[in-house]
Amino acid sequence: MSAPKILSLKDAEVRQALGGTLKVMFTPDSAGTKNFRFVVGYFAPGEGLRAHIHPESEEVYYVTGGKGTVYLGKEQKAIPVEPEMGLYIPAGTIHGVKNTGKERLVIAFFVAPGKEPSKEVAV
């Protein structure tokens, strides 16, 4: 059994992935999680994550700050997002996000089981 982990966002590892800045909170590598990954993304105006999929994992986006657009599916359906909005993204669904606002966009990403890496896709 793993021990509980406590981590301040300011102390989280910063990574660049798919064109965006992510703070790694809890993952199999960082915290020994077995069934999920939890990271927080920070995007300046015009920044975001390129289109990608998680072949075997579901994902939840929860917006905590700023405004942006999430793009879903092969058709890249545009979904405006703002604070206190959540989106459920089924496994294998193409998705990405872009900050279309004037302030920093902050999104919490919860991926489960999160064992496979994200795969960038052309749209």
Secondary structure, DSSP 4 states (H G I P E B T S, - for coil): -PPP----GGGSEEEEETTEEEEEEE-HHHH--SS-EEEEEEE-TT-EEEEEE-TT-EEEEEEEES-EEEEETTTTEEEEE-TT-EEEE-TT--EEEE--SSS-EEEEEEEES--SPPEE---
